[in-house]
Amino acid sequence: MSAFVKWFREFVGPAALTAAGMIGAGAVATRVLAGAWFSFDLLWCALYVIPMVIFTLDSASRVAVMNGGRGMFNMIRTDIGAWLAWLIFVPTVLVNVIVNMSQMSAMVEGTYGSVGLLPPASIDDSSSLLVVTIGATLVTLASAVLGGYKRVEKIMTALLLVILVSFLVVAIKGFLDWSTWPSLAAGLIPTVPADVPVVGDTRVRSGLTQIIAIAGQALPPSVMLAYGYLAADSGQGRGDLKVAFRKTVKNLGIVWGLFSVMVIVAGATALHATYTGSGPTYLGVSHYSQIESIPVAGQVLGPAFPGALSFLAPRFFSLGLIAAAFTTLISVSLTMTYFCLDIANRNWHFTPTNTQFKLVFALWIAVPSLLAPFWKLPALLKAILAMAGNLALAPIAILVILYFVNRPVMGEFRASAGRNVVLVITALFATVLVANGLWGYIK
């Protein structure tokens, strides 16, 4: 038992909180549907962003610790300019309202999916949609706001490990089929796959949009800028930075990275290879291009529940997605509470006695959640759009971190040449994707 506790503590920390938050409905949606729609073609994107995430977030942690635990928005406002702080803050608020709406939609749709039902198309079709939304909001509020940072951190760490195991069995079965290996190897070569027409519809599944969504989920500016707050709230000091880096590698490099790859593999082997138009039909869906709802996407876990247990697959997936969306909803609300209080020069530390923090935290959970039923799109598509919007400010956030991590105050933790190269590549990668997305939209 003591050995398990020691192992568990190796994962607990800001990196675990961040990883648990990043394994949300956005991560599941972007990767399951990437596998379902494009097979292994986008595996490279999910894999190659991992070192970008590790070094960007670790740099943000270093900046916070070496600057006396100052909030990032306070540093931007006083050390660069208030104009930049507000330029980042305002669109970040708007994007994360949408992100939280998408997470609550996933929780609600997951609730229906757990009993084998599709949710009503809109609140006008059934009052039960509003009832389920209110219930899920109240449960999230009670779970998140009544405890302190340490309690939330441990809950998310436990959920992180449970969610990872959910996809492991399916992915392993996919790996055991040696015919998948050539396609998997080809998926490591960076390419933008051709758009996939939706069978029986006029829409298409855009390969570029899916790349932007995967990158936006992996490189959200709010997570980058918030990592220092989490490091400060966890009590990290100068002597903890090397240990913190190892935890970042474990949680974001191994756990979150493994999760990203496993979900794409599961989507490719259990959905893309199965729903070909001439195989099974589930809830009216017979072709992988038509997959967009949680109950149908839940068939991704079918190989883990063979034979008479197959009916459990979408239900188990739905429950897992509820947990995933729950972690992201709390994580995003926590992040935005830090930002709101910091930019207002208020106490942003998450402690049991900070009632102002709890109030803002509760509002960030409740307001977007209660608005969610009025946004008429399938939950997984909402999550993809929210993740794509996330990427727009990523280049600015990365450049801000790059600036601070190279200042003399960083001392021995000032960025090395190698770290700077990774950060510059990350900024360029995000910029190119945003530019291509805007150009595609204009065209």
C-alpha positions in Angstrom: 0.0 0.0 0.0 2.8 2.4 0.9 4.5 1.7 -2.5 1.2 2.6 -4.3 0.9 5.8 -2.3 4.5 6.8 -3.2 3.8 6.0 -6.9 0.5 8.0 -6.8 2.3 11.0 -5.3 4.7 11.0 -8.2 1.7 12.1 -10.4 -0.1 14.5 -8.1 0.7 18.2 -8.7 0.0 21.0 -11.2 0.9 18.7 -14.1 -1.7 16.2 -13.0 -4.3 18.8 -12.6 -3.5 20.2 -16.1 -3.4 16.7 -17.7 -6.7 15.7 -16.1 -8.2 18.9 -17.3 -6.8 18.3 -20.8 -8.3 14.8 -20.9 -11.8 16.3 -21.4 -14.5 16.2 -23.9 -12.3 18.2 -26.3 -9.5 15.7 -26.2 -11.8 12.8 -26.6 -13.8 14.4 -29.4 -10.8 15.6 -31.4 -9.0 12.3 -31.2 -11.9 9.8 -31.4 -13.3 11.6 -34.5 -9.8 12.1 -36.0 -9.4 8.3 -35.8 -13.0 7.6 -37.0 -13.0 10.1 -39.9 -9.3 9.9 -41.0 -8.0 6.6 -39.6 -4.3 7.0 -38.6 -3.7 10.0 -40.8 -3.6 12.5 -38.0 -1.6 10.5 -35.5 1.4 12.6 -36.2 -0.3 15.8 -35.0 -1.3 14.3 -31.6 2.2 12.8 -31.1 4.4 15.7 -32.2 2.6 18.3 -30.0 3.6 16.5 -26.9 7.1 17.9 -26.5 5.7 21.3 -27.3 3.2 21.0 -24.5 5.8 19.8 -22.0 8.4 22.6 -22.6 5.8 25.4 -22.8 4.1 24.5 -19.6 7.3 23.8 -17.7 8.6 27.2 -18.8 5.4 28.8 -17.5 6.0 27.1 -14.2 9.6 28.3 -14.0 8.5 31.9 -14.7 5.9 31.8 -11.9 8.3 30.3 -9.3 11.3 32.5 -10.2 9.1 35.6 -10.1 7.9 35.1 -6.5 4.6 33.5 -7.4 3.3 36.5 -9.3 0.2 35.9 -11.4 0.9 35.9 -15.2 -1.6 38.6 -16.0 0.0 40.8 -13.3 3.4 40.3 -14.9 2.1 41.0 -18.4 0.3 44.1 -17.2 3.2 45.6 -15.2 6.2 44.3 -17.1 5.0 44.6 -20.7 1.8 46.6 -20.8 -1.8 46.7 -19.8 -2.8 46.7 -23.4 -1.4 43.3 -24.0 -3.0 41.9 -20.8 -6.4 43.0 -21.9 -5.8 41.9 -25.5 -5.2 38.4 -24.2 -7.8 38.4 -21.5 -11.0 39.5 -23.3 -10.9 36.9 -26.2 -9.7 34.3 -23.6 -12.9 34.9 -21.7 -15.1 34.5 -24.8 -13.3 31.3 -26.0 -13.5 29.7 -22.6 -17.2 30.4 -22.1 -17.7 28.4 -25.3 -15.3 25.7 -24.0 -17.3 25.3 -20.8 -20.5 25.2 -22.7 -19.2 22.4 -24.8 -18.1 20.5 -21.7 -21.5 20.7 -20.1 -23.1 19.7 -23.4 -20.9 16.6 -23.3 -21.9 15.8 -19.7 -25.6 16.1 -20.6 -25.3 14.1 -23.8 -23.2 11.6 -21.9 -26.0 11.3 -19.3 -28.5 10.4 -22.1 -25.9 8.1 -23.7 -25.3 6.2 -20.5 -28.9 4.9 -20.7 -28.7 4.3 -24.4 -30.6 7.4 -25.6 -29.8 10.3 -27.9 -30.5 13.7 -26.3 -33.3 15.9 -27.5 -32.2 18.1 -30.5 -33.0 21.3 -28.5 -34.5 22.6 -25.3 -37.7 23.2 -27.3 -38.1 19.5 -27.9 -38.0 18.3 -24.3 -37.8 20.0 -20.9 -35.7 17.0 -19.7 -32.7 18.6 -21.4 -32.9 21.6 -19.1 -33.5 19.4 -16.0 -30.5 17.2 -16.8 -28.4 20.3 -17.4 -29.4 21.9 -14.1 -28.7 18.7 -12.2 -25.3 18.3 -13.8 -24.4 21.9 -13.0 -25.4 21.5 -9.3 -23.4 18.3 -8.9 -20.3 20.0 -10.5 -20.7 23.1 -8.3 -21.0 21.0 -5.1 -18.0 18.9 -6.0 -15.7 21.8 -7.0 -16.5 24.7 -4.9 -16.8 23.1 -1.4 -13.2 21.9 -1.3 -9.8 23.5 -1.6 -7.1 23.2 -4.3 -5.5 20.0 -2.8 -8.8 18.2 -2.8 -9.6 19.1 -6.4 -6.1 18.2 -7.4 -6.4 14.6 -6.0 -9.8 14.0 -7.4 -8.6 15.0 -10.9 -5.5 12.9 -10.6 -7.6 9.8 -9.8 -10.0 10.6 -12.7 -7.1 11.0 -15.0 -5.9 7.4 -14.4 -9.4 5.9 -14.7 -10.1 7.7 -18.0 -6.8 6.5 -19.5 -7.5 2.8 -18.7 -10.9 3.2 -20.5 -9.3 3.3 -23.9 -6.3 1.1 -23.2 -8.0 -2.2 -23.8 -9.4 -1.2 -27.2 -6.1 0.3 -28.4 -4.2 -2.9 -27.3 -6.6 -5.0 -29.4 -6.0 -2.7 -32.3 -2.2 -3.1 -31.9 -2.5 -6.9 -31.8 -3.9 -6.8 -35.3 -0.6 -6.6 -37.3 -2.4 -5.3 -40.4 -2.9 -2.0 -38.7 0.8 -1.3 -38.3 1.6 -0.1 -41.8 -1.2 2.4 -41.6 -0.1 3.5 -38.2 3.5 4.0 -39.4 2.2 6.1 -42.3 0.2 8.2 -39.8 3.5 9.4 -38.3 4.3 11.4 -41.5 2.9 14.9 -41.3 0.2 15.4 -44.0 -3.1 17.1 -44.3 -5.7 14.4 -45.3 -8.2 15.1 -47.9 -11.7 16.2 -46.8 -14.1 13.4 -46.2 -17.7 13.9 -47.6 -20.4 12.9 -45.1 -22.5 10.1 -46.6 -26.1 11.1 -47.1 -25.3 14.8 -46.4 -23.8 17.9 -48.1 -21.2 18.5 -45.4 -17.6 17.4 -45.3 -15.1 16.5 -42.5 -12.2 18.9 -42.9 -8.7 17.5 -42.3 -7.2 20.9 -41.7 -10.0 21.8 -39.2 -9.3 18.6 -37.3 -5.6 19.3 -37.2 -6.4 22.8 -35.8 -8.7 21.3 -33.3 -6.2 18.8 -32.0 -3.5 21.5 -31.8 -5.9 23.9 -30.1 -6.8 21.3 -27.5 -3.1 20.5 -26.9 -1.9 24.2 -26.9 -4.7 26.2 -25.3 -3.3 29.7 -24.3 -5.4 29.7 -21.1 -3.6 26.5 -19.9 -0.2 27.9 -20.8 -0.8 31.1 -18.9 -2.5 29.4 -16.0 0.2 26.8 -15.3 2.2 29.3 -13.1 -0.9 29.9 -10.9 -1.2 26.2 -10.3 2.5 25.9 -9.5 2.2 28.8 -7.0 -1.0 27.3 -5.4 0.7 23.9 -5.0 3.5 25.6 -2.9 6.3 24.9 -5.5 9.6 26.6 -4.8 12.9 27.0 -6.6 14.1 23.7 -5.3 11.0 21.9 -6.6 11.5 22.9 -10.3 13.5 19.9 -11.4 11.1 17.5 -9.7 8.2 19.4 -11.2 9.7 19.0 -14.7 9.8 15.2 -14.2 6.2 15.2 -13.1 5.3 17.3 -16.2 7.0 14.7 -18.4 5.1 11.9 -16.6 1.7 13.5 -16.6 1.8 15.3 -19.9 4.4 13.4 -21.8 3.5 9.8 -20.8 -0.1 9.8 -19.4 -1.7 12.5 -21.6 0.5 11.7 -24.6 -0.4 8.0 -24.3 -4.0 8.8 -23.9 -3.9 11.0 -27.1 -2.4 8.2 -29.2 -4.6 5.4 -27.7 -7.8 7.3 -28.5 -6.8 7.9 -32.1 -5.8 4.2 -32.4 -9.1 3.1 -30.9 -11.1 5.4 -33.2 -9.3 4.2 -36.2 -9.6 0.5 -35.4 -13.0 0.3 -33.8 -14.9 2.9 -35.8 -13.2 3.8 -39.1 -12.5 0.2 -40.0 -15.9 -1.0 -38.8 -18.5 1.6 -40.0 -17.7 1.4 -43.7 -21.2 1.6 -45.1 -21.5 -2.1 -45.7 -21.1 -3.2 -42.1 -23.1 -2.6 -38.9 -25.6 0.2 -38.3 -26.1 1.9 -34.9 -28.7 4.6 -34.3 -29.0 5.2 -38.0 -25.2 5.5 -38.6 -23.6 3.1 -41.0 -20.6 5.1 -42.3 -17.7 6.5 -40.2 -18.2 10.0 -41.8 -21.7 10.2 -40.2 -20.3 9.7 -36.6 -20.8 12.8 -34.5 -22.9 11.9 -31.4 -21.7 10.5 -28.1 -23.8 7.3 -28.1 -22.6 6.4 -31.6 -18.9 7.4 -30.9 -19.3 5.2 -27.8 -19.0 2.2 -30.1 -15.3 2.9 -30.0 -15.2 0.8 -26.9 -17.0 -2.1 -28.6 -13.9 -4.4 -28.8 -13.6 -4.1 -25.0 -17.1 -5.5 -24.5 -17.5 -8.4 -26.9 -20.5 -10.6 -27.5 -23.4 -10.2 -25.1 -21.7 -7.3 -23.3 -21.5 -5.1 -26.4 -24.5 -3.0 -25.3 -22.3 -1.7 -22.4 -19.8 -0.1 -24.8 -21.7 3.2 -25.5 -22.8 3.4 -21.9 -19.3 3.0 -20.5 -18.0 5.5 -23.0 -20.7 8.0 -22.0 -19.8 7.6 -18.4 -16.1 8.1 -19.2 -16.9 11.2 -21.2 -19.0 12.6 -18.4 -15.9 12.3 -16.1 -13.7 13.7 -18.8 -15.9 16.7 -19.4 -16.3 17.2 -15.6 -12.5 17.5 -15.2 -12.1 20.0 -18.0 -15.1 22.1 -16.8 -13.6 22.4 -13.4 -10.1 23.0 -14.8 -11.2 25.8 -17.2 -13.3 27.4 -14.5 -10.3 27.3 -12.1 -8.1 28.8 -14.8 -10.5 31.6 -15.6 -11.0 32.4 -11.9 -7.2 32.9 -11.6 -7.3 35.2 -14.6 -10.3 37.3 -13.5 -9.0 37.9 -10.0 -5.5 38.5 -11.1 -6.3 41.1 -13.7 -8.6 42.8 -11.1 -5.7 42.8 -8.6 -7.6 40.5 -6.2 -6.4 37.5 -4.1 -6.3 34.7 -6.7 -5.2 31.9 -4.4 -7.5 28.9 -4.1 -8.0 28.5 -0.3 -11.0 27.4 1.8 -11.2 31.0 3.2 -11.1 32.9 -0.1 -14.9 33.4 -0.6 -14.4 35.7 -3.6 -12.5 33.0 -5.4 -15.3 30.5 -4.7 -17.9 33.0 -6.0 -16.1 33.6 -9.3 -15.3 29.9 -9.6 -19.0 29.0 -9.1 -20.0 31.6 -11.7 -17.6 30.2 -14.3 -19.1 26.8 -13.8 -22.8 27.8 -13.6 -23.2 30.5 -16.3 -21.7 28.7 -19.3 -23.3 25.4 -18.1 -26.8 26.8 -18.0 -26.3 28.5 -21.4 -25.3 25.2 -23.0 -28.7 23.8 -23.9 -29.4 26.8 -26.1 -26.4 26.0 -28.4 -27.9 23.6 -31.0 -25.0 21.3 -32.1 -24.0 17.7 -31.2 -21.7 17.9 -28.1 -18.7 16.4 -29.9 -18.9 19.0 -32.7 -19.2 21.8 -30.1 -16.0 20.5 -28.4 -14.1 20.5 -31.7 -15.2 24.1 -32.5 -14.2 25.2 -29.0 -10.8 23.6 -29.3 -10.2 25.2 -32.8 -11.0 28.6 -31.3 -8.5 27.9 -28.5 -5.6 28.0 -31.0 -6.1 31.6 -32.1 -4.3 33.1 -29.2 -1.7 30.4 -28.7 1.1 32.1 -30.6 0.8 35.2 -28.4 0.8 33.2 -25.2 3.8 31.2 -26.3 5.8 34.4 -27.1 4.9 35.9 -23.7 6.3 32.8 -22.0 9.3 32.9 -24.2 10.0 36.5 -23.2 9.7 35.9 -19.5 11.6 32.7 -19.4 14.7 34.4 -21.0 14.9 37.3 -18.5 17.9 37.6 -16.2 15.7 37.1 -13.1 15.4 33.4 -14.2 19.0 32.8 -13.1 20.0 29.1 -13.6 16.5 28.4 -14.8 16.7 30.8 -17.7 15.8 29.0 -21.0 18.6 27.1 -22.7 19.1 27.2 -26.4 17.4 23.9 -26.9 14.3 25.0 -24.8 14.2 28.2 -26.9 14.2 26.2 -30.1 11.3 24.1 -29.0 9.3 27.2 -27.9 10.0 29.0 -31.2 8.9 25.9 -33.2 5.8 25.7 -31.1 4.9 29.4 -31.7 5.6 28.9 -35.5 3.5 25.7 -35.6 0.5 27.4 -34.0 0.9 30.5 -36.2 1.0 28.5 -39.4 -2.1 26.6 -38.4 -4.0 29.8 -37.4 -3.0 31.5 -40.7 -4.1 28.5 -42.8 -7.3 28.3 -40.9 -8.0 32.0 -41.5 -7.0 31.7 -45.2 -9.3 28.7 -45.6 -12.2 30.6 -44.0 -11.6 33.7 -46.2 -11.5 31.5 -49.4 
